Amino acid sequence: MKLFKAKWGLVLKALALVVPLVGVKVAVHHLGWDVIPVGTLTSALITGTFFVVAIILAGVMTDLKESERMVSEFAASIEALYNDARLMEPDVRVAEMLSHVRDL
């Protein structure tokens, strides 16, 4: 069951959303309640909007992955700084630096 859900779950969710919408569109068309006629201009506007939103979301996902990676890199840099400071000869400045890094 898990394998079926993993493989076809998204398709079933999309169908659960699309089938009622298509039913509403067919009912509106048969009742003559169409307000905006579907033509080449309408199709071009919908397609253009779809692709612009897809490009924006692709950029957002890339930035999200980058921001998740930056946190771990920052933590690793702080840890390396702390370890390097511990290897230095004891000094007042080194002790201050260690306390500042420890507070981060």
DSSP file with accessible surface (Angstrom, degrees, kcal/mol):
  #  RESIDUE AA STRUCTURE BP1 BP2  ACC     N-H-->O    O-->H-N    N-H-->O    O-->H-N    TCO  KAPPA ALPHA  PHI   PSI    X-CA   Y-CA   Z-CA
    1    1 A M     >        0   0  178      0, 0.0     4,-2.6     0, 0.0     5,-0.2   0.000 360.0 360.0 360.0 -39.5    0.0    0.0    0.0
    2    2 A K  H  >  +     0   0  186      2,-0.2     4,-2.7     1,-0.2     5,-0.2   0.895 360.0  50.7 -63.2 -40.6    2.9    2.4    0.8
    3    3 A L  H  > S+     0   0  143      2,-0.2     4,-2.2     1,-0.2     5,-0.2   0.916 111.4  47.8 -63.5 -41.7    4.4    1.7   -2.6
    4    4 A F  H  > S+     0   0  108      1,-0.2     4,-3.1     2,-0.2     5,-0.3   0.925 113.7  47.4 -63.7 -44.0    1.1    2.4   -4.3
    5    5 A K  H  X S+     0   0  148     -4,-2.6     4,-1.7     1,-0.2     5,-0.2   0.893 112.8  48.9 -65.7 -39.6    0.6    5.6   -2.3
    6    6 A A  H  < S+     0   0   85     -4,-2.7     4,-0.3    -5,-0.2    -1,-0.2   0.879 119.1  38.8 -67.2 -36.5    4.2    6.8   -3.0
    7    7 A K  H  < S+     0   0  146     -4,-2.2     4,-0.2    -5,-0.2    -2,-0.2   0.905 133.6  19.0 -81.7 -41.8    3.9    6.1   -6.7
    8    8 A W  H  X S+     0   0  114     -4,-3.1     4,-2.4    -5,-0.2     5,-0.2   0.387  93.8  98.5-114.3   3.4    0.4    7.3   -7.4
    9    9 A G  H  X S+     0   0   14     -4,-1.7     4,-2.3    -5,-0.3     5,-0.2   0.919  86.6  46.8 -61.2 -45.2   -0.5    9.5   -4.4
   10   10 A L  H  > S+     0   0  141     -4,-0.3     4,-2.4    -5,-0.2    -1,-0.2   0.898 111.9  51.5 -65.4 -38.7    0.2   12.8   -6.2
   11   11 A V  H  > S+     0   0   66     -4,-0.2     4,-2.6     2,-0.2    -2,-0.2   0.926 110.6  48.4 -64.5 -42.3   -1.7   11.7   -9.3
   12   12 A L  H  X S+     0   0   91     -4,-2.4     4,-2.3     2,-0.2    -2,-0.2   0.895 111.3  50.0 -66.5 -37.8   -4.8   10.8   -7.2
   13   13 A K  H  X S+     0   0  156     -4,-2.3     4,-1.1    -5,-0.2    -1,-0.2   0.911 111.7  48.4 -65.3 -41.4   -4.6   14.1   -5.3
   14   14 A A  H  X S+     0   0   48     -4,-2.4     4,-2.9     1,-0.2     3,-0.3   0.910 111.4  49.8 -64.8 -41.6   -4.4   16.0   -8.6
   15   15 A L  H  X S+     0   0   90     -4,-2.6     4,-2.5     1,-0.2    -2,-0.2   0.892 105.8  56.5 -64.1 -38.2   -7.3   14.0  -10.0
   16   16 A A  H  < S+     0   0   71     -4,-2.3    -1,-0.2     1,-0.2    -2,-0.2   0.794 115.4  39.2 -64.2 -25.6   -9.4   14.8   -6.9
   17   17 A L  H  X S+     0   0  117     -4,-1.1     4,-1.1    -3,-0.3    -2,-0.2   0.865 118.9  44.7 -88.1 -39.6   -8.8   18.5   -7.6
   18   18 A V  H  X S+     0   0   72     -4,-2.9     4,-2.8     2,-0.2     5,-0.3   0.888 103.1  61.3 -77.5 -40.4   -9.1   18.4  -11.4
   19   19 A V  H  X S+     0   0   91     -4,-2.5     4,-2.4     1,-0.2    -1,-0.2   0.927 106.9  44.4 -59.8 -46.6  -12.2   16.3  -11.8
   20   20 A P  H  > S+     0   0   74      0, 0.0     4,-2.4     0, 0.0    -1,-0.2   0.909 113.6  51.9 -64.3 -36.6  -14.6   18.6   -9.8
   21   21 A L  H  X S+     0   0  111     -4,-1.1     4,-2.3     2,-0.2    -2,-0.2   0.908 109.9  47.9 -65.4 -40.0  -13.2   21.6  -11.6
   22   22 A V  H  X S+     0   0   82     -4,-2.8     4,-2.7     2,-0.2     5,-0.2   0.906 110.3  53.3 -66.1 -38.8  -13.7   20.0  -15.0
   23   23 A G  H  X S+     0   0   41     -4,-2.4     4,-2.4    -5,-0.3    -2,-0.2   0.919 109.5  47.6 -61.4 -42.3  -17.3   19.1  -13.9
   24   24 A V  H  X S+     0   0   90     -4,-2.4     4,-2.7     2,-0.2     5,-0.2   0.922 111.8  50.7 -64.7 -41.9  -18.0   22.8  -13.0
   25   25 A K  H  X S+     0   0   92     -4,-2.3     4,-2.4     1,-0.2    -2,-0.2   0.917 111.0  48.1 -63.1 -42.4  -16.5   24.0  -16.3
   26   26 A V  H  X S+     0   0   71     -4,-2.7     4,-2.6     2,-0.2    -1,-0.2   0.924 112.6  48.9 -65.0 -42.1  -18.7   21.6  -18.3
   27   27 A A  H  X S+     0   0   48     -4,-2.4     4,-2.0    -5,-0.2    -2,-0.2   0.927 111.9  48.3 -64.2 -43.2  -21.8   22.6  -16.3
   28   28 A V  H  X>S+     0   0   40     -4,-2.7     5,-2.3     1,-0.2     4,-0.6   0.914 112.7  49.2 -62.8 -41.6  -21.1   26.3  -16.8
   29   29 A H  H ><5S+     0   0  108     -4,-2.4     3,-0.7    -5,-0.2    -2,-0.2   0.923 112.2  46.7 -65.1 -44.4  -20.5   25.8  -20.6
   30   30 A H  H 3<5S+     0   0  148     -4,-2.6    -1,-0.2     1,-0.2    -2,-0.2   0.815 112.1  50.5 -70.0 -29.4  -23.7   23.8  -21.1
   31   31 A L  H 3<5S-     0   0  104     -4,-2.0    -1,-0.2    -5,-0.2    -2,-0.2   0.541 112.1-120.9 -83.3  -8.9  -25.8   26.3  -19.1
   32   32 A G  T <<5S+     0   0   60     -3,-0.7    -3,-0.2    -4,-0.6    -2,-0.1   0.772  71.7 132.1  78.6  25.5  -24.4   29.2  -21.2
   33   33 A W      < +     0   0  172     -5,-2.3     2,-0.2    -6,-0.2    -4,-0.2   0.210  23.9 138.0 -93.9  13.3  -22.9   31.0  -18.3
   34   34 A D        +     0   0   62     -6,-0.4    -9,-0.0    -5,-0.2    -5,-0.0  -0.441  25.3 177.4 -62.5 124.7  -19.5   31.5  -19.9
   35   35 A V  S    S+     0   0  134      1,-0.3    -1,-0.2    -2,-0.2    -2,-0.0   0.837  71.4  39.4 -95.1 -43.5  -18.3   35.1  -19.2
   36   36 A I  S    S-     0   0  118      3,-0.0    -1,-0.3     6,-0.0     2,-0.1  -0.929  85.5-134.0-111.0 116.8  -14.9   35.0  -20.8
   37   37 A P        -     0   0  102      0, 0.0     2,-0.7     0, 0.0     5,-0.2  -0.464  21.6-120.7 -69.8 137.8  -14.8   33.1  -24.1
   38   38 A V        +     0   0  102     -2,-0.1     2,-0.2     4,-0.1    -4,-0.0  -0.720  54.3 141.2 -82.0 116.8  -11.8   30.7  -24.4
   39   39 A G     >  -     0   0   35     -2,-0.7     4,-2.2     1,-0.0     5,-0.2  -0.681  67.3 -75.0-137.6-165.6   -9.7   31.7  -27.4
   40   40 A T  H  > S+     0   0  129     -2,-0.2     4,-2.3     2,-0.2     5,-0.2   0.887 127.1  51.1 -69.0 -36.1   -6.1   32.0  -28.4
   41   41 A L  H  > S+     0   0  124      2,-0.2     4,-2.4     1,-0.2    -1,-0.2   0.934 111.3  47.0 -67.7 -44.0   -5.5   35.2  -26.3
   42   42 A T  H  > S+     0   0   36      1,-0.2     4,-2.4     2,-0.2     5,-0.2   0.925 113.2  49.1 -63.3 -43.9   -7.0   33.7  -23.1
   43   43 A S  H  X S+     0   0   55     -4,-2.2     4,-2.6     1,-0.2     5,-0.2   0.903 110.8  50.5 -62.6 -40.7   -5.0   30.5  -23.6
   44   44 A A  H  X S+     0   0   60     -4,-2.3     4,-2.7     2,-0.2     5,-0.2   0.906 110.6  49.3 -65.3 -40.5   -1.8   32.5  -24.2
   45   45 A L  H  X S+     0   0  109     -4,-2.4     4,-2.4     2,-0.2    -2,-0.2   0.923 112.9  46.4 -65.2 -43.0   -2.3   34.5  -21.0
   46   46 A I  H  X S+     0   0  111     -4,-2.4     4,-2.5     2,-0.2    -2,-0.2   0.939 114.7  47.2 -65.4 -43.9   -3.0   31.4  -18.9
   47   47 A T  H  X S+     0   0   70     -4,-2.6     4,-2.4    -5,-0.2     5,-0.2   0.925 112.5  49.2 -64.5 -44.0    0.1   29.6  -20.3
   48   48 A G  H  X S+     0   0   35     -4,-2.7     4,-2.3    -5,-0.2    -1,-0.2   0.922 111.8  48.7 -62.2 -43.4    2.3   32.7  -19.8
   49   49 A T  H  X S+     0   0   88     -4,-2.4     4,-2.5    -5,-0.2     5,-0.2   0.922 110.0  52.7 -62.4 -41.9    1.2   33.1  -16.3
   50   50 A F  H  X S+     0   0  140     -4,-2.5     4,-2.3     1,-0.2    -2,-0.2   0.931 111.2  45.4 -60.1 -46.8    1.7   29.4  -15.6
   51   51 A F  H  X S+     0   0  120     -4,-2.4     4,-2.4     2,-0.2    -1,-0.2   0.883 111.5  52.2 -69.0 -35.8    5.3   29.5  -16.9
   52   52 A V  H  X S+     0   0   83     -4,-2.3     4,-2.4    -5,-0.2    -1,-0.2   0.946 111.4  46.9 -64.5 -44.5    6.1   32.7  -15.0
   53   53 A V  H  X S+     0   0   72     -4,-2.5     4,-2.7     1,-0.2    -2,-0.2   0.913 111.7  51.8 -63.6 -40.2    4.9   31.2  -11.7
   54   54 A A  H  X S+     0   0   44     -4,-2.3     4,-2.2    -5,-0.2    -1,-0.2   0.916 110.2  48.1 -63.3 -41.7    6.9   28.0  -12.4
   55   55 A I  H  X S+     0   0  124     -4,-2.4     4,-2.0     2,-0.2    -1,-0.2   0.916 112.3  49.2 -66.0 -41.5   10.1   30.0  -13.0
   56   56 A I  H  X S+     0   0  103     -4,-2.4     4,-2.2     1,-0.2    -2,-0.2   0.937 111.8  48.4 -63.4 -44.8    9.6   32.0   -9.9
   57   57 A L  H  X S+     0   0  102     -4,-2.7     4,-2.4     1,-0.2    -1,-0.2   0.873 107.9  55.1 -65.1 -35.5    9.0   28.9   -7.8
   58   58 A A  H  X S+     0   0   57     -4,-2.2     4,-1.8    -5,-0.2    -1,-0.2   0.914 109.6  47.3 -63.1 -40.7   12.0   27.2   -9.3
   59   59 A G  H  X S+     0   0   33     -4,-2.0     4,-2.2     1,-0.2    -2,-0.2   0.895 110.9  51.4 -66.7 -38.2   14.2   30.1   -8.1
   60   60 A V  H  X S+     0   0   79     -4,-2.2     4,-2.4     1,-0.2    -2,-0.2   0.913 108.4  51.4 -65.8 -41.4   12.6   30.1   -4.7
   61   61 A M  H  X S+     0   0   98     -4,-2.4     4,-2.3     2,-0.2    -1,-0.2   0.900 109.2  50.7 -63.9 -38.9   13.3   26.4   -4.3
   62   62 A T  H  X S+     0   0   91     -4,-1.8     4,-2.1     1,-0.2    -1,-0.2   0.931 111.7  47.5 -63.6 -43.8   17.0   26.9   -5.2
   63   63 A D  H  X S+     0   0  112     -4,-2.2     4,-2.5     1,-0.2    -2,-0.2   0.878 109.9  53.8 -65.0 -36.7   17.3   29.7   -2.7
   64   64 A L  H  X S+     0   0   80     -4,-2.4     4,-1.9     2,-0.2    -2,-0.2   0.931 109.4  46.9 -63.9 -45.0   15.6   27.6    0.0
   65   65 A K  H  X S+     0   0  140     -4,-2.3     4,-1.7     1,-0.2    -1,-0.2   0.902 112.6  50.6 -63.4 -39.6   18.1   24.8   -0.5
   66   66 A E  H  X S+     0   0   79     -4,-2.1     4,-1.9     1,-0.2    -2,-0.2   0.904 108.8  51.0 -65.2 -41.1   20.9   27.2   -0.4
   67   67 A S  H  X S+     0   0   54     -4,-2.5     4,-1.1     1,-0.2    -1,-0.2   0.866 108.1  52.4 -67.7 -34.5   19.7   28.8    2.8
   68   68 A E  H  X S+     0   0  127     -4,-1.9     4,-0.9     1,-0.2    -1,-0.2   0.888 111.1  47.6 -65.9 -36.7   19.4   25.4    4.5
   69   69 A R  H  X S+     0   0  117     -4,-1.7     4,-2.0     1,-0.2    -2,-0.2   0.850 103.2  62.5 -73.1 -32.7   23.0   24.6    3.5
   70   70 A M  H  X S+     0   0  106     -4,-1.9     4,-2.5     1,-0.2    -1,-0.2   0.862  97.3  57.5 -64.2 -34.7   24.3   28.0    4.8
   71   71 A V  H  X S+     0   0  105     -4,-1.1     4,-2.3     1,-0.2    -1,-0.2   0.940 109.0  44.1 -63.3 -46.3   23.3   27.2    8.4
   72   72 A S  H  X S+     0   0   72     -4,-0.9     4,-2.3     1,-0.2    -1,-0.2   0.888 113.4  51.4 -68.1 -36.4   25.4   24.1    8.6
   73   73 A E  H  X S+     0   0   89     -4,-2.0     4,-2.2     2,-0.2    -1,-0.2   0.902 109.7  50.3 -66.1 -38.7   28.3   25.8    6.9
   74   74 A F  H  X S+     0   0  131     -4,-2.5     4,-2.3     2,-0.2    -2,-0.2   0.926 110.8  48.8 -64.6 -43.0   28.1   28.6    9.4
   75   75 A A  H  X S+     0   0   57     -4,-2.3     4,-2.3     1,-0.2    -2,-0.2   0.907 111.2  50.0 -63.8 -40.7   28.1   26.2   12.3
   76   76 A A  H  X S+     0   0   55     -4,-2.3     4,-2.4     1,-0.2    -1,-0.2   0.892 109.9  51.2 -65.5 -37.3   31.1   24.3   10.9
   77   77 A S  H  X S+     0   0   75     -4,-2.2     4,-2.4     2,-0.2    -2,-0.2   0.908 110.0  48.8 -65.8 -42.0   33.0   27.6   10.4
   78   78 A I  H  X S+     0   0   33     -4,-2.3     4,-2.5     2,-0.2    -2,-0.2   0.922 111.6  49.6 -64.5 -41.3   32.3   28.6   14.0
   79   79 A E  H  X S+     0   0  123     -4,-2.3     4,-2.6     1,-0.2    -2,-0.2   0.919 111.1  49.0 -64.4 -40.9   33.5   25.2   15.3
   80   80 A A  H  X S+     0   0   46     -4,-2.4     4,-2.5     2,-0.2    -1,-0.2   0.907 110.8  50.9 -64.8 -40.3   36.7   25.4   13.2
   81   81 A L  H  X S+     0   0   79     -4,-2.4     4,-2.3     2,-0.2    -2,-0.2   0.923 111.1  48.5 -62.0 -43.1   37.3   28.9   14.5
   82   82 A Y  H  X S+     0   0   60     -4,-2.5     4,-1.9     1,-0.2    -2,-0.2   0.927 112.3  47.8 -63.4 -45.5   36.9   27.7   18.1
   83   83 A N  H  X S+     0   0   61     -4,-2.6     4,-1.0     1,-0.2    -1,-0.2   0.892 112.0  49.9 -64.5 -39.8   39.2   24.7   17.6
   84   84 A D  H  X S+     0   0   97     -4,-2.5     4,-0.6     1,-0.2     3,-0.4   0.897 109.3  51.8 -64.9 -39.2   41.8   26.9   15.9
   85   85 A A  H >< S+     0   0    0     -4,-2.3     3,-0.8     1,-0.2    -2,-0.2   0.857 104.8  56.5 -67.5 -33.4   41.7   29.4   18.8
   86   86 A R  H 3< S+     0   0  150     -4,-1.9    -1,-0.2     1,-0.2    -2,-0.2   0.791 102.8  56.2 -67.4 -26.2   42.2   26.6   21.3
   87   87 A L  H 3< S+     0   0  146     -4,-1.0    -1,-0.2    -3,-0.4    -2,-0.2   0.652  90.1  95.4 -80.6 -14.0   45.4   25.6   19.6
   88   88 A M  S << S-     0   0  100     -3,-0.8     3,-0.1    -4,-0.6    -3,-0.0  -0.289  91.8 -88.0 -72.7 161.1   46.9   29.1   20.0
   89   89 A E        -     0   0  168      1,-0.1     5,-0.2    -2,-0.0    -1,-0.1  -0.432  57.6 -90.5 -66.8 142.6   49.2   30.0   22.9
   90   90 A P        +     0   0  131      0, 0.0     2,-0.3     0, 0.0    -1,-0.1  -0.311  65.4 149.7 -59.4 130.0   47.2   31.2   25.9
   91   91 A D     >  -     0   0   97      1,-0.1     4,-2.3    -3,-0.1     5,-0.2  -0.965  58.6-107.1-153.7 164.0   46.8   34.9   25.8
   92   92 A V  H  > S+     0   0  100     -2,-0.3     4,-2.3     1,-0.2     5,-0.2   0.930 120.3  49.0 -65.0 -42.4   44.3   37.5   26.9
   93   93 A R  H  > S+     0   0  199      1,-0.2     4,-2.6     2,-0.2    -1,-0.2   0.887 109.8  51.3 -65.6 -38.7   43.0   38.0   23.4
   94   94 A V  H  > S+     0   0   20      2,-0.2     4,-2.9     1,-0.2    -1,-0.2   0.922 109.5  50.4 -64.9 -40.8   42.7   34.3   22.7
   95   95 A A  H  X S+     0   0   58     -4,-2.3     4,-2.1     2,-0.2    -2,-0.2   0.917 111.8  47.8 -63.4 -40.6   40.7   33.9   25.9
   96   96 A E  H  X S+     0   0  105     -4,-2.3     4,-2.3     2,-0.2    -1,-0.2   0.919 112.1  49.5 -64.3 -43.0   38.4   36.8   24.9
   97   97 A M  H  X S+     0   0   62     -4,-2.6     4,-2.9     1,-0.2     5,-0.3   0.924 109.7  51.4 -63.6 -42.6   38.0   35.3   21.4
   98   98 A L  H  X S+     0   0   25     -4,-2.9     4,-2.5     1,-0.2    -1,-0.2   0.908 110.1  49.1 -61.4 -39.3   37.2   31.9   22.8
   99   99 A S  H  X S+     0   0   42     -4,-2.1     4,-1.7    -5,-0.2    -1,-0.2   0.905 112.1  48.4 -68.8 -36.5   34.5   33.4   25.1
  100  100 A H  H  X S+     0   0  120     -4,-2.3     4,-0.8     2,-0.2    -2,-0.2   0.927 113.6  46.2 -66.8 -42.8   33.0   35.3   22.2
  101  101 A V  H >< S+     0   0   12     -4,-2.9     3,-0.8     1,-0.2    -2,-0.2   0.903 110.6  53.6 -67.4 -37.9   32.9   32.2   19.9
  102  102 A R  H 3< S+     0   0  149     -4,-2.5    -1,-0.2     1,-0.3    -2,-0.2   0.867 105.1  55.3 -63.2 -35.1   31.5   30.1   22.7
  103  103 A D  H 3<        0   0  132     -4,-1.7    -1,-0.3     1,-0.2    -2,-0.2   0.711 360.0 360.0 -71.3 -21.2   28.7   32.6   23.1
  104  104 A L    <<        0   0  140     -4,-0.8    -1,-0.2    -3,-0.8    -2,-0.2   0.854 360.0 360.0 -67.6 360.0   27.7   32.3   19.5
